């Protein structure tokens, strides 16, 4: 038997014992004070009392109609029943009250079931480094109409659409001159073979005199890496909507530690169970659709190349969202608070 039900069964046994003496069940709890009354008991005690008084009235009217009311109340209510019958009644009473208690569980505190999520297949990116030390990511994608090339700098992402054939002229016309001499990484996804893709990359690198892109910041804090779902929720609560384009919202996790003070105020409240259920379902849908879209996949890989997180961070976030509960943001804040070094008192 689940030990969490022990207080329920102890109180239920006390209610059943009072039936023989005629004592009111609610009076039993007020006088005996055996432990704290569970919230569900408070909601159902009035029903138990009504049943108790109705049963007493029927008993006296049917089983002992000849006794005066005063004398009838002086005798035990179940006088004449065998010990076996009383035992059966007590067991039935225990089962009934336990069943009622289970039906009165607070739904808000019940854990959400895990989502059934399709796995995210490997995106198929291949890493290549040019002679100049520029990181280049290649992928077979697109169709007979062509594909895309992207240049990720420290401040922006430039995406060029190129045809499957005759791409040199189109590439020359679309190169962003503002990137000349800048740090950047290249991403190419299209129907071209690997040699053609490397030729494209080499042409762009030489023409724009690109330099290797330094990764942004350091690794994610341990607390955020362990609570990705809560971090995503807090990120969306902190940052303006303009900074949360669907394909980039997850990458804003790197901005979270600098904004934590905004959510540690006393009046901050977490999401409700239903709000979290809707939010995590929507977020997993967005992450899955972006992962399967060729153009969004470039955005994702560009952020991965810039921030340099663990390679499977995106898929880890997707998986954690499906398993997460509404307590995820609070658990992250608690972890970060515990990990934050204590400030020494200032000297005056």
N, C-alpha and C positions, 0 to 999 in steps of 0.2 A: 504494500500500500504506500502511496506517496506521502512522505512525512509532512508535506505542506498541508495536507488535509487533516492532520491530527487535531488542531484547535477546533476545526469544524465538527469532528466526530465527538470530541469531548463535550462541547456545548450541546450537541444533538442528544447525547446520552442523558445529559442533565434534564433536557426538555422532556424526554420520554419518561424519566423517573418521576417527574412531577405529576404525570397523568394519574398514577395510582393514588396519590395523596390529595388530588384536586387542586393543587397549587397552580397559579397562573404561570405560564412559561416566561413571560416578561418579568414577573415578580421574582422568579428564580434567578434571573441574571442580575436584577437589581440588588437582591439580598445576599446571594452567594458570592458575587464578584469573582467568579473563577476565570481569570484572564480577561483580556480585552475582547469585546464583542466585535466580530468582523463586520465590515460595512454591509455585506450582503445579509447578515443576520438582522441588522437594524431595519433593513427594508422589508424583511419578511416576518418580523415578530408580530406585527399587527394582524397579519393573516393567520399566524399560528394561534394567537389569542382568540380570534373569532371562531376558529375551528374548535378550540378547546371548550369555549362556553357553549357553542352549539351542540357539541358532543355530550356535555354534561346534561344539558336540558333534555336531549333525546333519551339519554340513559335513565334519568329519573322518571320521565313520562312513560317510557315503554317497559322498563325492567322492574321498577319499583313504584308503581302508581299509588299503592296503598299507603305509603309513608308520608307523613307531613313534610312540607318543604324543609323545615328546620332540621328534622331528624335525618332526612335524606342527605343533606349537606354534611352531616357529621360523619357519615361512613365513607370509607375509601371508594373512589369512583368505580374501580374495576374489581370490587370485592366479588369473589366467587369464581374468577378465572383461574385456571390452572397455571402452574409455573411455566409449562411448555408454551401455553397460549400467550402468556405475558412476554416470554422471550422472543417469540415470533413477532409480536407487535413492536417490541423495541427494535429488532433488526429491521423491520419494514420502515419504522420511523427514521432510523439512521440512514437507510438508503434513500428515502424520500427527501430528507433535508439536505443530504450531500448532493443529490441531483439538482435540487433547487439552488444550492450554493454555486454549483458549476455553471448553472444557467445565468447567474447574476454577475459573472466575471466582467470586469471593466474592459470593454473592447479596446479602449485607447491604449491600454498597457499591454495588449497582446502583441507578440512579435509578428511581423509581416512574413508571409511565405516567400521563399527565394523565387526569383523570376526564372522562367525557362528561356534561356538565351542561346541563340545560335552562336557557334564559335566564330571568331574573326580569323579568317585564313591569312596566311603569310602574304604580305603585300608584294613580295618579289623584288625589292630594291637591291641593287648591287653597288658596292662602293668602289670607287676608283680615284686615285690621286694623280693629278697631273705633275709634270716635271717642275712646275712652279710651286708645288705644294698645295694647290687648290683642291678642296674636297669636291668630288663630283658623284652624284647619285643617279644611277641609270635604272630604267624600268621599261619593260615591254608592255605597252598599253595602247590606247587610242584605237583607231580604225583606218580604213582606206582613205579617209579624208585628212588624216594627219594626227598630230599630238601637240604636246606643250613643252616649253622650256621655261624654267623659273630661275631667277637670281635672287638669293636671299642675302641682304646686307644686314647690318646691325639695326637699321631703322625702318626697312621696308622690304616688301616682297614684290618683285616684278615678274609677271607671268606673260609669256609670249605664245601665241598660237601659230603653229607652223604647218604647212601642208606636207603630205606624205612624200611628194616629189617636188623638185624645184625649190627646196627649202633654203639654199644659200642666199638667194636674192631677198626673200622675205625676212630672213634672219638679219641681214645687213641693214634693212630698212627699219627694223623694230628695236635695234639695240639701244638701251637707255644711256645716252651720253653722260648723264649726271653721275653714273656709277664709275666713271673712269678713275682708276687709281684707288678704288675703294676695296675694302675687305668684303668678301662674298663667298657663298657656296653655290654650286650649280646643281640643278635637278632637271633631268630630261626623261620624259615619259611619252613614248609614241611607238609607231610601228617600224621604226628604223632598226637596222641591225646594230650590233654593238660597235662595230668599226665606225659607222656613220655617226653614232651618238658621240663617240670620243672625238671625232673630227669636229663636230659642232662645238663641243666644249673647248677644244684647243683653240679654235678660231675666236671664240668669245673672250677667252682668257687673255690671248695676245692682243686683241683689238682694244679691250678696255683696260689692259694692264692690271688685272685684278690681283689682289693680295689675299693670303689665307685669312679666313674669318676666325677671330678669337671667340671661344664659347662664352655665353653670357653667364656671369656669376659662377657659383659652385654647385655642388649637388643639392638636391632637395633635402631639407631637414628631415631627420629620421621620423619625427612625429607625423609630418605630412605624407611621407612615403608609406607609412603604415595606416593612415586614415585618409585615403584619396577621395572617397565619396564625401566625407564631411568637409574636406578641403575644397572640393568643387562647389559645394553648397555655400560655404562661407565666401568663396571668391565671387560668386554671382551676387551675393548679398552686399558685398563691399564695392565692387567695381560698377561703373556706369554701363548702361546697356550698349552704348556705342563701342565699348571695349570688349564685347562678348559676342563677336560674330561666331556662328555655330562651329566652324572648323577650327577656331582659335581659342574658344573659351577654356578648354582644358589646359592649354599652355599658360594661361594666366595664373596657374597655381604658383608660379615662381614669384608673383607679386604679392602673395598672401602674407608672408611673415611681416612685411613692413606695415600692414594695415590691421593687425590683430587688435590693437588698442581700441578700435572702433566697436568691436563686438564684445568687449569684456566689461561693459557698463552693467550696472545692476538690473536695469529694466530690459535687458536683452532676453528674448524668448526664442526657443527653438521651434521647429515645425511640428504640426500635429501629425498624427499617424496617417490620416487620409491625404494630407498635403504632401507628406514625404512619399507615399505610395505613388501619387500622380507624378511627382517631380522625378523620381528615379526611373519610372517607366519612360517618361519623355526623354530623359537624358540618355538612356541606353539606346533608344530609337535613333536619336540624333548621332550618337557616336557610331552606331552600326551603319547608318546611311552614308555618313561622311567617309567611313573607311572603305566602303564599296564604290564610291564615286571617284573617277579618275582625277578630276580637277581638285577635289577636296583632299585626295590622297597626297597630292603635291604639297598642299598647305600643311598637312600633318607632318610629312617628312621634312619640310623646310623648318618647322619649329623644332623637330627632334634634332636636326642638324645644328641648329643655333644654340639650343639650351643644353644639348648633350645629356639628357636623362638616361636612365636604363632603357635599353632598346624596347623592352616590352611594357613600358610605363602606360602607354595608351590602352593596351589590352588588359593590363592589371586594373586600371580605372574602370573599364567596362565590366570586368568580372566583379569587382568589389561593389559596384552600384547594384548589381542584381542580388547581392547577399546583404545589403546594408539595411539598417534600421534608423528610425527617426532620431536616435540618440547619437548618431555619428558626429554631428557638429560639436555637441557638448563633449564627447570623448576626445576629440581633437584638441579643443581648447584646454581641457584638463591636462592632456599630455604636454602641450606647449607651455602651460603655466608651471607644471612641475619641472620642466627642463630649463626654464628661464633662470639664469643666475640671480641670486638675491643681491639687491643693492646694499652696499654698506652705508650706514648713517653718515650724513655729512658732518664735518667738523666745524664748529663755530668758534 
